[in-house]
Amino acid sequence: EIPTEETTQPMVTEPEKIIKEGLPSPISGVYYPQELTELRPVAVVYDNHPSSRWQAGITKAEIVYECEVEGPFTRYLAVFLTESPEHIGPVRSARPYFLTFALEFDAVFVHVGGSNEALINIRDYQMANISGMTSGEFWRYYKTGKEAPNNMYTAMKNLRDAQGYMNYRQEGNYDAWHFSEDPYPLSELYETQPATSFAITYNKDYQVRYVLNEDIGAFNRYVNNKLHIDEYYDDEIAATNIIVQKLKKVVLDNEGRLALYNVAEGEGYYISNGEMIEINWEKTGIRDRTIYRDKDGNEILLNPGQTWIQVISQNTILD
């Protein structure tokens, strides 16, 4: 058969369209069934002492804050909405600045005790909270070789059950974050600097490094040069967005407890897809959402995915 002009023309195909079902999560921009996006967020204080690593369930969080605590250590505040990890932990005690981040999401606050000031604030703020000191929804987990106090765990099903029988409101009441519909390079909107690999040094004993994984378009995370993985799910951290938030730190007592002033304003950086821009931030009240703005004063547009917020102070080195 002699080919005709019609049969020899190259076939033109339309680009495959990604079908998005449900609604975007208000704190990750990723699409989920509508009923999951309407749940009340849960904010968990994670231990990050060297004896507690690695953490379980943290890859399932939408947003993770890292903040300094006393000594050369940090802790995480992981905000969950749509996912339901079977292991969450190790869970550790609260500090006041974790509360005011959690209040931005109207979150059920999960912790194991806390500093005196934090416990007083939980009461005064009338926070929905679940504490491992009083709740039976936690357990000591010894299978990974961890010992108390670095091995208190829970699960999202346990926390949702407690949320019900403690008569906490089931639906969230908070302002959504701003996300692009599809991933975009920051250079489409902003004047950027390259940032495919960078380190945050909190002190001589503790450094975090992010390295862009171009295969997935997100950053892998290293803690003291070790790849950060999820203890339970065995997944690598894949941070789509990283916000570096600079704020003032004051040492309060001989125990080294800190005040981190996050109800304030300041500067920082937003990093995604290997690009970085300078930003400003402002939080006007304990329950108000922190607004991250570009240098023109517009709220930044995040890419859909997990966001890590690295809270740094005047002593932290970023390079």
N, C-alpha and C positions, 0 to 999 in steps of 0.2 A: 504494500500500500504506500502510495506517495504521500508524504506529509503535506498537509495544507498549511497555509499561513496561520490559520486558527489554531491548529494543534501544536505549532512550534512556538507560539507565544509563551513567555514565562508566566507561570501561575502567580498571581498577586494575592497574597493573603492579608487579611486585616490583623493587626496586632491583637494578641489574646487579651481579653478584658478580664480583670480580676473581679469576680463577683463577691460583693461584700454583703453579708447577711446580718441582720440584727442592727445594732447601733454601736457607734464607737464608744469605748470606755471614756468617761470624762477625765480620767487621769492617765491614760496611756494612748488614746487615739486609735487603739486596735479594736476591730469589730468583734462583738460577742452577742449572744442572744440577749434581747432587750431586758429580760428579767434579771440577768446578772449585772447589767450596767446600772440598775436601779437599787442595788443593795447598798447597805451602809458600809463604808470602808472600815477596815480593821488595821490599826497601827501597832506594830510589835517592836519592843525594844530588844535588839539582838546583842548578845555578848560578842566581843571581839578580842578578848584576852587571848594570848597565844595558846593557852590550854583549852580554848573553846573552839578552835578552828578545825575543820571548816564548818560553816553553818548550813542548816537544812531548810529547804523551801524558799530560799531567798531569790532564786531565779524566777519564782512565780509572782513576785511583787511587782506592782506597777511603778512605784517610786521608792528609792532607798536614799535616806540621808546618812551621811557619816559625820559624826561630831566627836570632838575630843571629850574625854572625861579625865578624872584625876589620874596622876601618874603618866607614864608614856603611852597611854592606851586610848583607843577610840571605841565607840559603840555605834551600831546602826539602828535607825528607825525605819522599818520596812512597812510600806502602806500597801495593803492588799484590797482588791475589790472583786475581781471576776474569777480568780483561780481559787482552788481549794486544796492546798498541799496537805499531804498526809503526815508529814513531819515538819514542825516549825521550831527552830531553836538552834543553840541554847538561848533561852529568854533570860534577860537580866533586869536590873533595877533601873528605875526612872530617874531622870534629871529634869529640872524645870524647863529647859529649852526644848526637850523632846515633847513636852505637853503642848507648848504653843505651836509647834509644827503640826502635831496631831490634830489640834483644834481647827486648823485650816480645812480639814477634810470631814469635820463632824464625826471623827472616827471613834470606834470603840477602842480604848487604849489598853494594851496588853503588856504586862510587866511582872516582875517578881520583886515586890517591895519598891523602895526608892529612898532617896535622901529625905531628910525631915522636911525641907522646903517643898520638894516635889509632892510628898504625901499630903501636906497641908494644901498645896495648890490644887491637887486632884479633888479634894473635898470642896474647896472654895469655888472652883470652876464648875462644880457639879458634873464632872466628867463621867460618862459611861466607861467604866474600867473593869478589867478582869485581872486579878492579881494571883500569881502562883503561890503567894503566902496564905491565901484563904480559899482558893478555888480547887475543887477536885478534878479539874480538867487538864491538869499537868502531870507529868511523870518524870522520874529520873531515868535517863537513858545511858546505860553503861556499855553498850555493845561496841562503841567506837573508842573505848578506853578512857573516856572523860570521867572526871570526878566532880563532886559538888565543890563549889557552887557553879561549875561550868557545864552542867549537863541537864538543865531543866528544859523539858520539851512539851509541846502541845500539838494540836492539829486543828485545821480550820473547821472541821466538823464539830469538834469539841467547843470551839469558840462561838460558832453560830448557835449551837445548842444553848450555851450559857447566855448568849445574847437574848434568846427567847425566854428562858425561865427567870432571868433577872429583869424581865420586862423593859429591856432597852428597845428604843425605836428601831425598826428593821430597815427603813429607807434612809438614804443619805440626804442631807440638806446642806449643800455647799456649792461653791462656784466651780464650774468646769474650767480646766486648763485649755489653752488654745493649741490645736494641732493642725498640721496640713493634712489634706485628704490623702495624699500620697507622698512618699519620701522625696525630698528635694535637696540639692546642694545649697548650702548657705550662701554661696557666691551668687545665686540667682537673685537674692534680695539684699545682700549686705556686702560691704567691703571686708574681706576675710584675711586671716593669716593661716598658713598650713599648720595642722596639729594632728599628725598621724601617730605620734607617740609623745607622751609627756608624763612627768612624774610630779607627785605631791609629797613632799617630805615634811611630816609633822614634827619629827624630832630625830635624834641620832639613831633611835631604835626602831623607827617605824616609817616606812615609805609605801605609797601606793603608786603603781604605774598603769597607764592605759595604753594599749597598742591596738591600732585599727586592724581588724580582720576584714580585708577587702572582699573575701568570699561571701560574707554575710552582711557587710555594710554596717557593722557595729564594732564596739570596742571590747576586747578581752581585758581582763583586769588582773593585775599581779599585786600580791601583798608580800613585801620583802623579797621580791624576785621569784615568788612561787605563784603559779597560775591559780587564780581564785575559781574554785569549782563549788557546786552545790553538793553537800555531803550526802544527801538522800537521793537526789535525782541524777547525780554525777554529770550534770551539765556545766559547761563553762559559763561564767558571767558574760552576757552579751548586752552591753549598754549602748542603746541607740543615741541617747542624749546624755551629756554630762554638763552640769551647771556647777561652776566653782563660785561659791558665795563667800565673800570676805566680810567678817564682822569682828567686833571688838570682844576681846577676852580679858577677864579679870580673875585672878586666883583669890578665893574667898577665905580659906582657912588653912590650918596646918595639915589637914588631910589632902590638900590639893584640889578640893572641889572648886568648880569653875562657874562663873557667870558668862554666858555667851548671849550677847544682846541681839536677838533676832527680831524683836519688835522695834524696828529702827529702819535705817536705810543705808545703802552702801554700794559697793562696786563688785564686779566679778567678771566671769567669762561664760560663754555658751559654746559648747563644742559638739559637733555632729558631722558624720561623714568625712572626718579628717580635716575639718575646717573649724576656725575659731573666730568669734567676735567678742568685743568688749561689751559689757552690759552694766546697767544699774538695777538695783532691787530696792523694794520698799514694802514694809509690813507695818500697817498703821494701828493694829490692835491685836489682842491675843487670838481672836477668832477669825481675823481677816486673812485672806489668801495673800501670800507674798507675790508681788507682781514683779516679773523680770522684764526689763525694757531694753531696747536697743538704744544707741546713743542719740537717736532722733526722738526718743520718748515714746515709741510704740511698743506695745507688748510683743515679745518675741513669739515666733511661730515654731513650735516644736515638731520634730518628726515623730510619727507613730512608733511606739516601742517603749522599752524600759528606760527610765531616767534615773541617773545617780546624781545626787546633790552633795558635793564635797564642800562641807562647811569648814572654812579655814580662818585663821586669825592672823594677827600682826606678826606672829613668829613663824608662820608656815612658809616653806619655800616651794615655789611652783616653777618648774623648768622642763 
